[in-house]
Amino acid sequence: MGLPEPPEIGASALPLGTFEGQSVIVTGGGTGLGKAIAVEFGRLGARVAILSRDEEHRAAGVSAVEATGATAVGFGVDIRDPAAVANAFDLVVAELGLPTVLVNNAAGNFPVPAEDMSPNAWRTVTDIVLNGTFYCSREFGRRHITALAASAASAPATSGGNIINIGAAYAWTGGPGFAHSAAAKAGVKNLTESLAVEWGPYGIRVNCLVPGLFPHDDETANIRSVPDRRKSEAKRCPAHRVGQPHELGWAATFLASPYASFISGHTLVVDGANWQRRAMLMPEFVPIREQMGRGPFDPSPTRKVQS
C-alpha cells in the first residue's frame, strides 16, 4: 500500500500570496528540483530570480515560473566565484529588490570510485556544493545585516530573511561512489547549523532540505548511467513510491514561510523514511567498483581518471 500520493500540482497548504512582494533567489533553479522549488514560490506570489551558468537552463526556469503568472528573471553566474556572486546579487536587487529568500540548490555530482577521482574532480564538486553555498549565503547575510543596521533608527525594521540549503542523506551516512559530494553535503549541513546560530539575532533563519528519490527529466547523464537507476525505484523506499518534485517545492515554501518562523538550524528530510531503513539481514555487500561495472583499479601513471 505505502504512503498516499500527494495533492495535484497547483495545490498549496499555504495561503495564496504568502510571498507577495518578496523576491526569491534559486541557484540552479532552471532544471529538476530547483525548478520545481522556484515554481512553487512563484505560485505563492514571489518574484523569482534564477541563477545558473547555463543560458538554456535559466530560460527554462524563467519560463516555468512565468507560467504561474509570477515575475521571473535569470542571471548567469558561477557560484564558485565570490565576485560573480556579488555581481549577480547586485543585478537581482536592481531588478527585483533585496531577496528575502535564498535557496542554495546549485550542485555538481557524478559517481566515481574515490581511488579513480582526480584532484580536479574533487575540487569541482566541493567548490560548487560547499564553497558556492557559502559564498551565496554570505552575500545574502551581509546584505540583510547591512539593511537591518540601516533601518535600526526607523520603524519598521527589515523582516530578516530565509536561507534554504539543499542537502543529502549521505551527509550522515557517507556516500560510496560519491565521496566528493557526500563530504561537501556534510559541510553544508554543518554550515546550516552554524549560520542559523550566528545570524539568528539578525532575523535570518537558515535551514536545510534533504530530498530522497525524486526522479525527474533533468537528471544528468552521469546519474542516469548508474546501473539499475530508475529500476523498481518505488520498491526501494518504505513509502512504496517516489517523491514528486512539487512536494519538495512545498517543503521549501513552508520552511521559508511565516508559519515556520521558529524553525532554524533544522535539516528536514523529505524521503518517505528511506534513509532510515535497515534490513534484519542486510544483502551481500558489493564493492562500489562492481556496482559501477568498473574493472580493477589501474595504478599506472597513464591511467585515465575522472577529471
MILO-295050 format. One record per residue: x, y, z of N, C-alpha, C, CB in turn; residue in one letter. Coordinates in pm, whole numbers, plus 50000, padded with zeros to 5 digits. Atoms other than C-alpha are relative to their C-alpha. Glycine has a CB too. Example, Ala and Ser with C-alpha at 12.3 -4.5 7.8 and 13.67 -1.06 7.14 Angstrom:
! residues 2
500894988150000512304955050780500905012050000499015000350125a;499184988149994513674989450714499235010950073500415004649858s;
! end
This chain:
! residues 307
500844987950000500005000050000500875012550000499055000150122m;499104988649997502595025850107499315013050034500685001449870g;500534986849967502125062950163499135005349886501155009950029l;500904994950105499335081249978500715009849908498785006750063p;499474990250095500025102149672499675014150048499424997549858e;500264986249957500235139949726498875006349920501275008649988p;500944992650082497685165249607500615003449864499545012850072p;499544997050134497925175449244500865012749996498815001549906e;499214987850023500365201549111499055011949998500814999149867i;500824988049993498995236149182499335001750134498964999849893g;500574999049866497635227949527501035006250093499554986050052a;499084993949905499125245849826499385000150139500365014249957s;500464999349861498875243750203500105014250054500824990450089a;499814986249957499955280050233499015009249928501455004649974l;500924990650066497665309550159500625005649873499625011450094p;499524993350120497945323549808500495013950037498895000649893l;499464986849967500075354549820500915000050121498885009550022g;499125000649883502225342350110501305007549977500314985450036t;498744993250031505305356149933499815012049908500974990249936f;500304988250082503605385249759500935011550040498535004250016e;499134988749975506005414449722501414996250040499425008450106g;498675004549962509035393249808500744994649877499924989250110q;499205005950106511885382549585500784988150056500965010449938s;499385012649962513455347949595501084996549899498944988750010v;498935004950087516765335749456500074984950011501375006350037i;499795014450002517085299449350501214997249911498734992349948v;498845003550080520545288549239499754986349936501305000050085t;500305012450071520425260948980498504997949985500614988350073g;501455000950002516735268848951499394997849863499435012350057g;500535001950135516415261248582499684985849964500965005349902g;500245014050031516225223548600499594992450125501264993649937t;500255009649894514945194848810499325005550124501264994150041g;500614996349874514195200349176500105015050026500644992350114l;499884985649984515485236049171498885007349927501345004849950g;501104994050076512965244848903498684997850070499954994249857k;501245002849929510175227949098499855009150122499954985350044a;500054991049885511065248649405499695014249954501344999750077i;500234986650051511205280749203498545002049959500915002849880a;501404999250044507765273449055499065001650118499624987649919v;500904999149885506165268549395500075013550068500324989050101e;499924986349947507505301749520499245009649909501475004450015f;500744991650093506105317649204498504998850019500374996349858g;501445002049978502685302349268499495008050119499694985150022r;500404993049877502645319349607500325014949995500684993650120l;499894985650019503365353749463501385005849998499265006550104g;498654994649996507135356749482500495004149862500964989850060a;499224996850119509305373649223501264991450010500355015549990r;498965010349991511905347249137501175003149908499424986349966v;498774998650078515505350649023500654986349988500975010350065a;499335012750028517055320048861501475002949971499334992549880i;498574998250022520845319048891500594986949951500725004850130l;499435012150060522665294448667501055004049898498904991349934s;498994997250103525725292748444499454997749860501234991250022r;500485004450131523715277148160498825008549954499604985250005d;501054991050052521645301147948498704992449972500485007049873e;501195007950031519285273647832499254996150128500374987549921e;500635003549873518655262648190499295012150061501034994650097h;500624987849945517975298448301498685002849930500955012149986r;501214997250078515465302948022498874990450037500294999349850a;501025009949963513665270748116499415003150136500614985950000a;500504996649868513405281248479499115012349998501145002250094g;500804987850010512155316048395498654997149936500755010749919v;501255003450069509565301848156499054992550091500294991749875s;500855008049911508295276848415499375008750108500814988750065a;500554991149896507885303848682498985009549939501135007950069v;500934990650064506255328248441498694993349964500635006149875e;501235007350032503735301148350499015000250116500314985749963a;500894999049884502335305048703499405014050013500744996550128t;500464986149992501735342148641500935008750080498635000550060g;499064992549918504705352748852501085006549914500654990850105a;498874993550065507625375148761501264991850022500185014550054t;498765007549987510915357848692501085006249912499794985249963a;498854995450076514375368148576501104989650015500475014250048v;498895009249992517525348348506501325007449982499864989149896g;498684993950010521155357948557501064989150000500245010050116f;498915009650007524305339248466501025002650109500675000649864g;499014998649894526735332748749500674986650027499355005650129v;499275011649952529415308248852500145002050150501414998449929d;500044997749856528795304749225501314996550069498874992050063i;498675002649944532385293049276500835012850009500744989749916r;499274987250007533465329349218499285010250089500105005149852d;500694990649910532625352649511499675013349934500865002550123p;500274987250067532915383749293498814998849906501245004749922a;501135002250090530505369049038498704998850080500214987349916a;501185001149914528085360649321499545013950042500304991250125v;500364986449958528195396449448499375007849884501245007550052a;500564993150116527565409549097498594995149969500904997949878n;501345005450026524595386149050498995005350100500034984650004a;500904994349899523085398249377499695014649969500614998850141f;500254986250041523525434049257498915000649893501305006649948d;500985000250109521545425348945498614996350052500434990149891l;501295004149944518805408049143499385011650078500164987750091v;500514988849920518465437249384499495011149909501085005450094v;500424989450091518275462049097498714996649928501095002749899a;501175004250078515635441548916498804996850088500344987849916e;501115005349920513555426549199499975005150144500074985150001l;499914995849861514655442749524500794989950082498615001850060g;499235008649912516515427549818499284986750018500255006750137l;500675012949985515775390049818499754996650146500834988949934p;500325004349864514045376950128500264985150020498555003350033t;499755014549993514715340250044501124996549904498714991949968v;498955005650084517805322849910499924984950009501415005250042l;499975014650005517615286549801501304995849933498764994249923v;498715004650053521095271749760499844985949945501115000450111n;500305012850063520225244249517501094995449903498695000949927n;499015003650102523075245249263500974989550054500775012549954a;499125010949958525225213949277500694993949879499224989250078a;499345007950103527615192349081500264986350058501335006749952g;499855013549946527845154749113500164990049886498804996250088n;499885011250093528845122948933500624988550079500885003949872f;499455011449927529645087649053501414996549953499094988049986p;498635004150033533305077449068500624993950125500855012149948v;499285005549885535315054349296501065010050047500654986349964p;499084990049946537495075249527501414998449945500024999150152a;498635002150049540705059049402500185004649856500384985350012e;499944995250138539845069949047499815015249990498944993049916d;500374985950004538945105549143501235009049990499195003750124m;498904990650016541265133049021499835011650097500075005149855s;500134988049917542035163849231499015010149941501365006650017p;500914990650062540115184348977498544996050020500305001249851n;501365004849976537025162549015499565003150142499904984949973a;500314997049860537145165949393499765015050018501164995350093w;500074985649983537735203349371498745005849936501255006649941r;501164994650071534955209649119498734998250080499864993349865t;501245002749926532215193049324499985007450133499844985050024v;500014993249870533285206849661499935015249983501254996350080t;500094985650027533705241549508498555004449978500845003849878d;501384996350030530145241949376499114997850122499474991949881i;500955003949896528375224049659500255007450131500064985050024v;499714994049870530145237349968500425014749989501094992150071l;499554986150011532035268649866498935008949939501275000749916n;501044992050062529255280749637498855002950095499484993049878g;501064997949901526655275949910500425010650100499664986850073t;499534989949905528815296050150500065013949937501374996250054f;499874986850063529545324249903498635006649983500714998849864y;501354994350019525845328649821499385003650134499104990049925c;500554997249867524845326350187500645012450061500204987950093s;499304988549945527495351350290499515013049936501524998649980r;500474988050068526355376150025498605003750047500004997949848e;501374997849951522725372050134500055005550142499194986849996f;499934995749860523635375450503500535014150014500864990650078g;499424986749991525815406150455499005010749963501225000949911r;500964989850045523115424650267498875001750099499454996449863r;501074998749901520445416850525500505006350129499394986350029h;499444993949879522695425850816500185015049980501344993450037i;499834985950033523515458750645498665007249997500715001649866t;501344993950008519835465750575499395001550139499084991649911a;500524999349864518955458050937500625011650076500264986850074l;499334989049932521555482351065499505013549949501524999049981a;500464987450058520355509350825498605003650046500024999249848a;501394997549959516765505250945499855000850151499104989349946s;500095000549854517645504351317499415012650059501384997650060a;500504987449947516785540851363498595003249955500915011149960a;501354997550050513445538051188499154987650016500025004549853s;500925011549991510385515751201499164999749873499085001050127a;499615012749941509565490651085501384995549950498964989249968p;498715005550041512885472151070499784989749891500744993850119a;500125010350102513625447750794499534987050062501334997949927t;500615012249948511895414350831500964988150001498784996549920s;499055011150001515085393950806499904992349870499764990750119g;500025007950122515415365950558500104985250031501125004149909g;499975014449987515485328850496500984994049899498604994149979n;499115007650087518185306250357499614985350011501505002150039i;500295014450004517335270850249501104993449918498594997049940i;498955007650067520255248350166499474986349961501254998750090n;500405013350042519735216349971501104990150037499704999549847i;499035009749950521465187250142499814986349937499894998950150g;500115013850046521685149650100500144990950120501084996849892a;499985009249887521135120050330501384994250025499014988849978a;498685005749975524665107750277500935009650072500624995649870y;499264991449908525835137650478500164993050135499295013550016a;499945007649874525105114350774500654986349978498584998250058w;499655014150017525765080350624501284997749922498894992949931t;498945002250098528615086150379499404995549869501014989750050g;500545003250132528225080150008501024993249913499505012549932g;499055007150088530345053049845499725003049853499944984950025p;500164995950140530935063749486499765014749984498884992549938g;500284985650001530135099549581500745006850115498475002650010f;499264994749886532875107849832500095015249996501394994050004a;499884985550012533265143249696498705007050039500375003849856h;501294993949971529575151649710499564997750144498944994649905s;500415003149863528945134050041500755008750100500254985250031a;499224991649910531785152950210499525014549993501494999249965a;500464986250016530565186050066498625002050063499965003849851a;501334998749941526955179650170500054999350152499084989049946k;499824999949855528115171250523500415013950046501064989650043a;499634986249970529755205450520498825009549992501085004549906g;501184991450014526515221350401499084998550122499224996449870v;500845002149881524585205550690500605007450120499864985050031k;499354993249889527135218550940499935015149983501444995550012n;500084985750028527175252650772498615005350034500335002849853l;501374996249967523385254050806499865002750149499014989049957t;500144998849855523625248951180500825011550055500424987050067e;499154989149954526485273451227499395013649968501404998949938s;500554987150041524865301651030498685003050070499805000349849l;501274997749930521485296451199500255006450136499244986750017a;499664994349869523125304251533500575014149984501004991050075v;499364986950019525265333151407499025010749956501114998949898e;500834989850062522565350551210498585000950055499924997449855w;501304998849936519515344151427499735013950056499884990050110g;500254986649946519985377751605499685010549894501205004550077p;500314990750109519705394751265498674996749931501124999949897y;501295003550060516375378151189500114991049880499275012249962g;499805008950115517845353850937499894985550047501385002749932i;500135014349971516705317650953500744992149892498504995750007r;499255008550093518825290350794499614985550025501545002150016v;500425014049989517515255350728500534992249881498464998950009n;499515008950105518445225550515498884990449960501274992250046c;501045008750055516185204450294500684988449928499055007849904l;499365011950057517165168750205498984992149919500624991250110v;500925008050082515365152249910500414985449996499945005649859p;499755014250022515025114849872499954996949851498994991450077g;500135003950140514145097249548498945008749933499634984949988l;500884991050076512665124049323500404999349854500085014750054f;499625000950141513105112048964499455011949920499514986849939p;500464989150086512915139948708500774999449869500205013950069h;499465001150136513695145048342501345006949982499025005849903d;498764992550015516685167748406501204993550068499815013850054d;498855006849939518895142048579501154999249900499604985850049e;498855000050089522415143048441500274986049945501245005350074t;499665012850062523765115948214500804991350096500805002249871a;499205007749905526245105648486499124993150103501005009150071n;500895006049901523425099648733499134989449933499125010850066i;500855009850069521225082148478500774987349965499415006149872r;499205011550040524115059148389500294990250113501295004649942s;499785009349888524275043748737499184987349972499595006550137v;500725012550030523375006848686498734998550083500914988050025p;501315002349938519714998748765499325012950047500154990650117d;500674987549968518875035848803498594999649941500795012249946r;501424999650037515075040248783499354986150002499855006249863r;500595013450000514585002348816499344997250136501074989249969k;500755003349878511874994149073500265010250111500384986050050s;499654990049899512545027249249498975000850111500155013449935e;501034999149896509215027549431500194989250106498614999049938a;499835011049906510004993949587501265001550085500054986949925k;498794997649921513325007149716499725008550122501075006649914r;500334990549895511525030749953498884994550089499585013549939c;501085004549913509395022750261498645005749964500315003550143p;501274993750039506765046350123499344992849883500225014449964a;500485007050119506365023249820499665009749887498784991650034h;500114990550110506525053849599501185009550007498665007850004r;498984989650003508995080449493499345013550022500794999849865v;500544986649982508615117549554499705006749868500965008350080g;500274991550116507145142049308500635013650024498465001349975q;499214987749978509245173349255499255011250069500505004949871p;500714988949936506495197349359499854997950150498645001849936h;500055002349855506435180449702501195006650068499984985050031e;498844993349943509935193549763499795015149996501294996049923l;500334985850006508735227649648499125004250114499325003249869g;500874996849886506005226649912500795000750129498894989750013w;499185000049879508555218050180500845012750009500904987550004a;499174987950002510785246950073499185012450033500675001649864a;500814988149974507975272450073499535000250145498785000549905t;500375000349857506855260850418501155004950087499594985950042f;498874996249916510355264350565500285015049991501244992249959l;499744985750017510605299850426498815008650041500365002949855a;501234992649972507085309650533499955004850145498794991449969s;500184995649861505955328350847499544988950093499015011450005p;500505010949917504425295650966501124991150053499024991549920y;498835007349950507935282051023500985009750066500714992349886a;499144989049952509245313651193500854996350120499165011850034s;499185004249886510645294551493500844987749966499114997050122f;499195011350046512365267951285501265005449934499214990949901i;498734995850057516045274551221501084990350045500355014650042s;498945009649971519155252851208499554985649984500515002250138g;500585013450012516985223251114500264994149862498485000550028h;499905007150127517515197150844498764991349984501304991449992t;501255007250026514215184550704500224990149887498855009849966l;499835010550100514395151350521498644996749939500664987350062v;501265002950071511695145750257500274987849912499515012649914v;499625012150076512205109650152499194987650036501454997150021d;500835011649968509425087450288500714990150091499584993049874g;499255008249904511765074250564501034990949935499044991650081a;499125009150072514055059150303501404999150062500115004449856n;498625000349952517365069050459500144992850133500545014250013w;499925006949872516475052950793499804984949989498995005750094q;500365014150010515595018950654501204991050029499454996949861r;499005010349973517524988550773499324986549984500635001750142r;500545013650013517044951650698500504991550116500414993749864a;499565009249895517184924350961501244992449955498884990150037m;498835006050061519624907250728500365008349878499754984949961l;499604991350110521484931350506500394991449880501175009350042m;499575007550119522064919950145501524999049994499475006649870p;498555001550013525514908050049500625012949947500344988349907e;499334987650038527954936750015500664998749864501035004050105f;499384999650132529014945849661500895012449993498935000249885v;499114988350008532094968349629499555009849892501444995549971p;500514989650087531445001249457500494998549856500405013650054i;499515001950137533644992949157499134990049927501474995350001r;500885010050063531494962349089498635005949973499884987450089e;501314993850021528294982349137500005008949876499595008050123q;499904990950114529525006748874500484993249874500935011450033m;499565007350117530724979648638501405003349957499085002549888g;498624996550032534354990448657500924988250027500455012250080r;499015010349979537334967548626500915003350116500824997949874g;499074997549890540214965448873500675013649986501054989050005p;499294987149999541954997548973501364998749933500185005250145f;498724999750071544915005948748500865011350058499805001849846d;499184989649935547625024248946501065006249909500674994350120p;498954995050088549765031648641499855015049978499984992749866s;500054985350017550705068448581499175004349880501405005549986p;500724996050121548975067848243498534996750009500604993249877t;501425003849987545655056148382499125012249975499714993950140r;500974989350023542615076548289499135000950124499144997449872k;500824998049882540955091048597498925010349969500865004650120v;501094990450017537775111248637500555014050021498824997150099q;499444986649989538715147348571498915010150030500745003949871s;
! end
